[in-house]
Amino acid sequence: MTTPKIAQKAPYVVDVEEGKTYYWCSCGLSAKQPFCDGSHKGSGLSPLPYTADKTGQAAFCGCKATANQPLCDGAHRKL
């Protein structure tokens, strides 16, 4: 599997904490979207670490087509 599954055609807006690292699901298979739960094993895809630079909200990509991984860039509007 080299093409990720679309988890949803909208971003996941999540509260993040400055300095904390989150692991974004890049395969689309995780049941804990937008974060990794290990479902990628054997898919050829790996989670992407994201360390928050400030406390607040972050919009993580749900369609897995963003050019700004792991954050949403609006690519879901073209799917």
A tleap script that builds the chain and sets N, CA, C and O, in Angstrom:
source leaprc.protein.ff14SB
mol = sequence {
  NMET THR THR PRO LYS ILE ALA GLN LYS ALA
  PRO TYR VAL VAL ASP VAL GLU GLU GLY LYS
  THR TYR TYR TRP CYS SER CYS GLY LEU SER
  ALA LYS GLN PRO PHE CYS ASP GLY SER HIE
  LYS GLY SER GLY LEU SER PRO LEU PRO TYR
  THR ALA ASP LYS THR GLY GLN ALA ALA PHE
  CYS GLY CYS LYS ALA THR ALA ASN GLN PRO
  LEU CYS ASP GLY ALA HIE ARG LYS CLEU
}
set mol.1.N position { 0.850 -1.179 0.000 }
set mol.1.CA position { 0.000 0.000 0.000 }
set mol.1.C position { 0.891 1.236 0.000 }
set mol.1.O position { 1.641 1.461 0.950 }
set mol.2.N position { 0.816 2.017 -1.031 }
set mol.2.CA position { 1.585 3.261 -1.060 }
set mol.2.C position { 0.669 4.475 -1.108 }
set mol.2.O position { 1.112 5.604 -0.899 }
set mol.3.N position { -0.601 4.242 -1.382 }
set mol.3.CA position { -1.584 5.324 -1.382 }
set mol.3.C position { -2.393 5.233 -0.099 }
set mol.3.O position { -3.002 4.199 0.175 }
set mol.4.N position { -2.408 6.301 0.692 }
set mol.4.CA position { -3.153 6.240 1.949 }
set mol.4.C position { -4.663 6.236 1.725 }
set mol.4.O position { -5.160 6.701 0.699 }
set mol.5.N position { -5.366 5.707 2.698 }
set mol.5.CA position { -6.826 5.711 2.710 }
set mol.5.C position { -7.288 7.085 3.199 }
set mol.5.O position { -6.719 7.630 4.145 }
set mol.6.N position { -8.306 7.638 2.566 }
set mol.6.CA position { -8.880 8.909 3.025 }
set mol.6.C position { -9.682 8.626 4.289 }
set mol.6.O position { -10.677 7.902 4.244 }
set mol.7.N position { -9.260 9.187 5.403 }
set mol.7.CA position { -9.965 8.982 6.671 }
set mol.7.C position { -11.228 9.842 6.715 }
set mol.7.O position { -12.280 9.382 7.159 }
set mol.8.N position { -11.124 11.084 6.258 }
set mol.8.CA position { -12.281 11.977 6.109 }
set mol.8.C position { -11.872 13.151 5.232 }
set mol.8.O position { -10.694 13.504 5.170 }
set mol.9.N position { -12.837 13.751 4.557 }
set mol.9.CA position { -12.554 14.864 3.647 }
set mol.9.C position { -12.719 16.197 4.369 }
set mol.9.O position { -13.442 17.084 3.915 }
set mol.10.N position { -12.044 16.314 5.485 }
set mol.10.CA position { -12.030 17.529 6.303 }
set mol.10.C position { -10.885 17.380 7.293 }
set mol.10.O position { -10.451 16.264 7.580 }
set mol.11.N position { -10.396 18.496 7.816 }
set mol.11.CA position { -9.328 18.396 8.816 }
set mol.11.C position { -9.857 17.935 10.172 }
set mol.11.O position { -11.050 18.037 10.457 }
set mol.12.N position { -8.972 17.440 10.977 }
set mol.12.CA position { -9.245 17.131 12.385 }
set mol.12.C position { -8.664 18.280 13.184 }
set mol.12.O position { -7.445 18.451 13.216 }
set mol.13.N position { -9.498 19.064 13.824 }
set mol.13.CA position { -9.028 20.185 14.643 }
set mol.13.C position { -8.841 19.652 16.063 }
set mol.13.O position { -9.784 19.186 16.703 }
set mol.14.N position { -7.600 19.735 16.533 }
set mol.14.CA position { -7.211 19.115 17.797 }
set mol.14.C position { -6.493 20.128 18.676 }
set mol.14.O position { -5.709 20.942 18.190 }
set mol.15.N position { -6.768 20.071 19.976 }
set mol.15.CA position { -6.022 20.877 20.934 }
set mol.15.C position { -4.655 20.232 21.130 }
set mol.15.O position { -4.560 19.040 21.425 }
set mol.16.N position { -3.598 21.024 20.963 }
set mol.16.CA position { -2.231 20.530 21.132 }
set mol.16.C position { -1.524 21.353 22.209 }
set mol.16.O position { -1.913 22.480 22.517 }
set mol.17.N position { -0.484 20.760 22.763 }
set mol.17.CA position { 0.267 21.374 23.852 }
set mol.17.C position { 1.694 21.659 23.396 }
set mol.17.O position { 2.363 20.783 22.848 }
set mol.18.N position { 2.153 22.872 23.620 }
set mol.18.CA position { 3.502 23.278 23.228 }
set mol.18.C position { 4.554 22.287 23.722 }
set mol.18.O position { 4.564 21.902 24.891 }
set mol.19.N position { 5.443 21.882 22.805 }
set mol.19.CA position { 6.538 20.980 23.141 }
set mol.19.C position { 6.182 19.503 23.105 }
set mol.19.O position { 7.078 18.660 23.141 }
set mol.20.N position { 4.907 19.169 23.035 }
set mol.20.CA position { 4.482 17.774 23.000 }
set mol.20.C position { 4.538 17.255 21.561 }
set mol.20.O position { 4.190 17.973 20.624 }
set mol.21.N position { 4.974 16.014 21.394 }
set mol.21.CA position { 5.050 15.408 20.071 }
set mol.21.C position { 3.856 14.489 19.853 }
set mol.21.O position { 3.512 13.674 20.709 }
set mol.22.N position { 3.239 14.638 18.698 }
set mol.22.CA position { 2.078 13.852 18.287 }
set mol.22.C position { 2.479 13.071 17.038 }
set mol.22.O position { 3.296 13.547 16.249 }
set mol.23.N position { 1.919 11.889 16.853 }
set mol.23.CA position { 2.256 11.058 15.694 }
set mol.23.C position { 1.040 10.959 14.777 }
set mol.23.O position { 0.089 10.226 15.049 }
set mol.24.N position { 1.099 11.719 13.679 }
set mol.24.CA position { 0.011 11.806 12.711 }
set mol.24.C position { -0.040 10.544 11.863 }
set mol.24.O position { 0.981 10.086 11.350 }
set mol.25.N position { -1.218 9.997 11.724 }
set mol.25.CA position { -1.445 8.820 10.888 }
set mol.25.C position { -1.344 9.232 9.425 }
set mol.25.O position { -2.130 10.056 8.956 }
set mol.26.N position { -0.385 8.667 8.705 }
set mol.26.CA position { -0.228 8.995 7.282 }
set mol.26.C position { -0.882 7.964 6.370 }
set mol.26.O position { -1.007 8.192 5.167 }
set mol.27.N position { -1.304 6.824 6.938 }
set mol.27.CA position { -1.879 5.753 6.112 }
set mol.27.C position { -3.400 5.829 6.011 }
set mol.27.O position { -3.986 5.322 5.055 }
set mol.28.N position { -4.038 6.461 6.994 }
set mol.28.CA position { -5.493 6.571 6.999 }
set mol.28.C position { -6.206 5.389 7.627 }
set mol.28.O position { -7.437 5.353 7.637 }
set mol.29.N position { -5.466 4.419 8.150 }
set mol.29.CA position { -6.069 3.208 8.696 }
set mol.29.C position { -6.338 3.260 10.200 }
set mol.29.O position { -7.079 2.425 10.719 }
set mol.30.N position { -5.755 4.218 10.900 }
set mol.30.CA position { -5.879 4.298 12.352 }
set mol.30.C position { -7.326 4.537 12.792 }
set mol.30.O position { -8.053 5.318 12.178 }
set mol.31.N position { -7.724 3.862 13.849 }
set mol.31.CA position { -9.045 4.081 14.446 }
set mol.31.C position { -9.009 5.285 15.386 }
set mol.31.O position { -10.049 5.704 15.895 }
set mol.32.N position { -7.817 5.844 15.621 }
set mol.32.CA position { -7.661 6.988 16.531 }
set mol.32.C position { -7.262 8.234 15.754 }
set mol.32.O position { -6.411 8.998 16.207 }
set mol.33.N position { -7.867 8.448 14.587 }
set mol.33.CA position { -7.555 9.600 13.736 }
set mol.33.C position { -7.621 10.900 14.518 }
set mol.33.O position { -8.490 11.054 15.375 }
set mol.34.N position { -6.735 11.829 14.247 }
set mol.34.CA position { -5.748 11.842 13.189 }
set mol.34.C position { -4.415 11.222 13.588 }
set mol.34.O position { -3.421 11.368 12.876 }
set mol.35.N position { -4.390 10.533 14.723 }
set mol.35.CA position { -3.133 10.018 15.245 }
set mol.35.C position { -2.979 8.518 15.013 }
set mol.35.O position { -3.958 7.802 14.806 }
set mol.36.N position { -1.751 8.066 15.051 }
set mol.36.CA position { -1.390 6.682 14.778 }
set mol.36.C position { -1.808 5.751 15.922 }
set mol.36.O position { -1.688 6.091 17.099 }
set mol.37.N position { -2.301 4.571 15.544 }
set mol.37.CA position { -2.575 3.516 16.520 }
set mol.37.C position { -1.840 2.223 16.170 }
set mol.37.O position { -2.099 1.175 16.761 }
set mol.38.N position { -0.915 2.305 15.200 }
set mol.38.CA position { -0.134 1.143 14.801 }
set mol.38.C position { -0.727 0.367 13.637 }
set mol.38.O position { -0.143 -0.628 13.208 }
set mol.39.N position { -1.873 0.794 13.112 }
set mol.39.CA position { -2.538 0.079 12.019 }
set mol.39.C position { -1.750 0.099 10.717 }
set mol.39.O position { -2.053 -0.671 9.806 }
set mol.40.N position { -0.753 0.957 10.611 }
set mol.40.CA position { 0.040 1.076 9.389 }
set mol.40.C position { 0.966 -0.106 9.154 }
set mol.40.O position { 1.484 -0.266 8.049 }
set mol.41.N position { 1.185 -0.927 10.154 }
set mol.41.CA position { 2.152 -2.030 10.032 }
set mol.41.C position { 1.878 -2.862 8.790 }
set mol.41.O position { 0.770 -3.364 8.600 }
set mol.42.N position { 2.885 -3.005 7.954 }
set mol.42.CA position { 2.772 -3.761 6.722 }
set mol.42.C position { 2.244 -2.952 5.542 }
set mol.42.O position { 2.117 -3.480 4.437 }
set mol.43.N position { 1.936 -1.676 5.766 }
set mol.43.CA position { 1.365 -0.843 4.704 }
set mol.43.C position { 2.427 -0.141 3.865 }
set mol.43.O position { 2.144 0.327 2.762 }
set mol.44.N position { 3.647 -0.069 4.387 }
set mol.44.CA position { 4.689 0.675 3.701 }
set mol.44.C position { 4.676 2.157 4.052 }
set mol.44.O position { 5.515 2.917 3.568 }
set mol.45.N position { 3.743 2.568 4.880 }
set mol.45.CA position { 3.641 3.957 5.326 }
set mol.45.C position { 3.949 4.015 6.817 }
set mol.45.O position { 3.775 3.032 7.538 }
set mol.46.N position { 4.408 5.177 7.270 }
set mol.46.CA position { 4.768 5.356 8.669 }
set mol.46.C position { 4.155 6.633 9.214 }
set mol.46.O position { 3.885 7.564 8.454 }
set mol.47.N position { 3.930 6.691 10.531 }
set mol.47.CA position { 3.405 7.917 11.123 }
set mol.47.C position { 4.429 9.043 11.036 }
set mol.47.O position { 5.634 8.801 10.970 }
set mol.48.N position { 3.937 10.259 11.036 }
set mol.48.CA position { 4.801 11.431 10.958 }
set mol.48.C position { 4.759 12.176 12.290 }
set mol.48.O position { 3.685 12.580 12.737 }
set mol.49.N position { 5.917 12.364 12.929 }
set mol.49.CA position { 5.925 13.102 14.190 }
set mol.49.C position { 5.687 14.597 13.957 }
set mol.49.O position { 6.170 15.177 12.984 }
set mol.50.N position { 4.939 15.196 14.866 }
set mol.50.CA position { 4.663 16.634 14.834 }
set mol.50.C position { 4.823 17.152 16.250 }
set mol.50.O position { 4.137 16.689 17.161 }
set mol.51.N position { 5.717 18.104 16.444 }
set mol.51.CA position { 5.905 18.721 17.756 }
set mol.51.C position { 5.289 20.105 17.719 }
set mol.51.O position { 5.682 20.953 16.917 }
set mol.52.N position { 4.316 20.326 18.598 }
set mol.52.CA position { 3.600 21.598 18.641 }
set mol.52.C position { 4.529 22.721 19.079 }
set mol.52.O position { 5.236 22.599 20.080 }
set mol.53.N position { 4.522 23.821 18.319 }
set mol.53.CA position { 5.366 24.965 18.673 }
set mol.53.C position { 4.657 25.930 19.613 }
set mol.53.O position { 5.272 26.845 20.162 }
set mol.54.N position { 3.342 25.714 19.795 }
set mol.54.CA position { 2.583 26.518 20.756 }
set mol.54.C position { 1.343 25.747 21.182 }
set mol.54.O position { 0.886 24.855 20.468 }
set mol.55.N position { 0.806 26.087 22.331 }
set mol.55.CA position { -0.424 25.481 22.818 }
set mol.55.C position { -1.589 26.146 22.114 }
set mol.55.O position { -1.630 27.369 21.982 }
set mol.56.N position { -2.534 25.342 21.664 }
set mol.56.CA position { -3.699 25.850 20.951 }
set mol.56.C position { -4.281 24.759 20.079 }
set mol.56.O position { -4.175 23.574 20.393 }
set mol.57.N position { -4.898 25.165 18.981 }
set mol.57.CA position { -5.499 24.201 18.079 }
set mol.57.C position { -4.663 24.036 16.822 }
set mol.57.O position { -4.062 24.990 16.326 }
set mol.58.N position { -4.635 22.810 16.315 }
set mol.58.CA position { -3.962 22.499 15.054 }
set mol.58.C position { -4.954 21.731 14.196 }
set mol.58.O position { -5.717 20.909 14.705 }
set mol.59.N position { -4.945 21.997 12.899 }
set mol.59.CA position { -5.840 21.317 11.960 }
set mol.59.C position { -5.041 20.255 11.211 }
set mol.59.O position { -4.347 20.555 10.240 }
set mol.60.N position { -5.148 19.015 11.673 }
set mol.60.CA position { -4.432 17.905 11.061 }
set mol.60.C position { -5.211 17.400 9.847 }
set mol.60.O position { -6.438 17.304 9.878 }
set mol.61.N position { -4.484 17.082 8.787 }
set mol.61.CA position { -5.089 16.602 7.550 }
set mol.61.C position { -5.831 15.287 7.777 }
set mol.61.O position { -5.308 14.364 8.400 }
set mol.62.N position { -7.047 15.217 7.266 }
set mol.62.CA position { -7.840 13.993 7.359 }
set mol.62.C position { -7.868 13.210 6.059 }
set mol.62.O position { -8.120 12.005 6.061 }
set mol.63.N position { -7.609 13.894 4.941 }
set mol.63.CA position { -7.674 13.224 3.632 }
set mol.63.C position { -6.349 12.590 3.243 }
set mol.63.O position { -6.296 11.781 2.316 }
set mol.64.N position { -5.287 12.947 3.936 }
set mol.64.CA position { -3.928 12.425 3.728 }
set mol.64.C position { -3.307 12.895 2.415 }
set mol.64.O position { -2.303 12.333 1.975 }
set mol.65.N position { -3.891 13.924 1.777 }
set mol.65.CA position { -3.392 14.434 0.496 }
set mol.65.C position { -2.697 15.787 0.621 }
set mol.65.O position { -2.296 16.367 -0.387 }
set mol.66.N position { -2.551 16.292 1.833 }
set mol.66.CA position { -1.933 17.595 2.039 }
set mol.66.C position { -0.476 17.632 1.582 }
set mol.66.O position { 0.244 16.639 1.689 }
set mol.67.N position { -0.057 18.769 1.081 }
set mol.67.CA position { 1.351 18.977 0.738 }
set mol.67.C position { 2.100 19.538 1.950 }
set mol.67.O position { 3.320 19.698 1.912 }
set mol.68.N position { 1.364 19.834 3.022 }
set mol.68.CA position { 1.912 20.438 4.234 }
set mol.68.C position { 1.800 19.451 5.404 }
set mol.68.O position { 1.377 19.831 6.496 }
set mol.69.N position { 2.173 18.201 5.181 }
set mol.69.CA position { 2.008 17.169 6.210 }
set mol.69.C position { 2.623 17.572 7.531 }
set mol.69.O position { 3.750 18.068 7.536 }
set mol.70.N position { 1.958 17.392 8.630 }
set mol.70.CA position { 0.693 16.708 8.817 }
set mol.70.C position { -0.515 17.641 8.845 }
set mol.70.O position { -1.633 17.196 9.105 }
set mol.71.N position { -0.304 18.907 8.586 }
set mol.71.CA position { -1.380 19.891 8.716 }
set mol.71.C position { -2.170 20.049 7.423 }
set mol.71.O position { -1.639 19.877 6.326 }
set mol.72.N position { -3.431 20.375 7.573 }
set mol.72.CA position { -4.341 20.553 6.439 }
set mol.72.C position { -3.925 21.750 5.593 }
set mol.72.O position { -3.578 22.806 6.123 }
set mol.73.N position { -3.963 21.579 4.279 }
set mol.73.CA position { -3.715 22.693 3.355 }
set mol.73.C position { -4.907 22.920 2.419 }
set mol.73.O position { -4.810 23.686 1.460 }
set mol.74.N position { -6.025 22.254 2.702 }
set mol.74.CA position { -7.224 22.409 1.878 }
set mol.74.C position { -7.314 21.439 0.717 }
set mol.74.O position { -8.239 21.537 -0.089 }
set mol.75.N position { -6.374 20.501 0.605 }
set mol.75.CA position { -6.354 19.546 -0.513 }
set mol.75.C position { -7.647 18.734 -0.590 }
set mol.75.O position { -8.016 18.273 -1.669 }
set mol.76.N position { -8.339 18.551 0.536 }
set mol.76.CA position { -9.567 17.758 0.547 }
set mol.76.C position { -10.658 18.371 -0.333 }
set mol.76.O position { -11.571 17.665 -0.761 }
set mol.77.N position { -10.575 19.663 -0.605 }
set mol.77.CA position { -11.581 20.329 -1.447 }
set mol.77.C position { -11.483 19.900 -2.908 }
set mol.77.O position { -12.422 20.098 -3.678 }
set mol.78.N position { -10.347 19.311 -3.293 }
set mol.78.CA position { -10.137 18.888 -4.676 }
set mol.78.C position { -10.389 17.399 -4.883 }
set mol.78.O position { -10.244 16.903 -6.000 }
set mol.79.N position { -10.760 16.684 -3.835 }
set mol.79.CA position { -10.976 15.230 -3.935 }
set mol.79.C position { -12.388 14.905 -4.362 }
set mol.79.O position { -12.739 13.733 -4.495 }
savepdb mol mol.pdb
quit
